[in-house]
Amino acid sequence: MAFAVKEDRKELDTEDCARVRSEVEAAERQCVAHNLSNSAMQCQRILQFLEKHNQTPVTYQHARTLLGDLTLRVEDDLHANHFLHLSLQEADLYIHSTRQWESVIERFHKTKNDIEESSKCFALCRYAASLFHVLLVAELGIIEVARLFDVEGDKPGWGALERLKQINDKKWADKSPLEQKHSEFLKNLLPLAFAIKDSWRHKLNHIDNKLVWMDTDFSPQVATEIISATRGFMRKLANDLPSTP
């Protein structure tokens, strides 16, 4: 931490005091933001000292001592905390965890938590965890489509995908009025849904209506593809899924 103090002066002039005050105030804001409590308290002491001695000259030696104490407190606080480094791209994804999912969240409010967790896990390179959450988002989409066609079953989830395929494969004359009405919607949607399912079928099993991991070793490229496919699938649902009665 560098403070603009001129060592060749025994006393700080008004400009020096103002510069020190400004930098200490900035340091205090950072300390509070990062929960460096001892450092923040030392910043307050320095600011109070400068305020108290507003009319009294402050020697450079005294200012250097106070600022040196602050540096030590910052170092102690930093050693007492563990910091995780993220690249700018990872940090951006972590902070803006719902970006590009806005229309999905607006239509399906329940997806927000899993979307946020998926993005944050990806930013932390926890790719299996990221996919766990995003596949829950996709599963909710399957459930919503199954509800439209009244084929949710006793255990709503990915199992409904096969029932939806059976509806799509029916001859036109064998389809109900509801199935005929939304036939084109279902026809266009199923390839997207099966693309998502096929992308993880070698890593996961769908047992008793639950996703069970067989292999949690996902590369970032594979995870990105699955997340992208899920986002496209859910966006289409957000825009095209007819409202259920």
Secondary structure, DSSP 8 states (H G I E B T S, - for coil): ------TT-SEE-HHHHHHHHHHHHHHHHHHHHTT-HHHHHHHHHHHHHHHHTTTS-EEHHHHHHHHHHHHHHHHHHHHTS------HHHHHHHHTTTTT-HHHHHH-GGGHHHHHHHHHHHHTT-HHHHHHHHHHHHHHHHHHHHHHTT---SS-STTHHHHHHHHHHS-GGGS-HHHHHTHHHHHHHHHHHHHHHHHHTTTEEEETTEEEES-----HHHHHHHHHHHHHHHHHHHHH-----
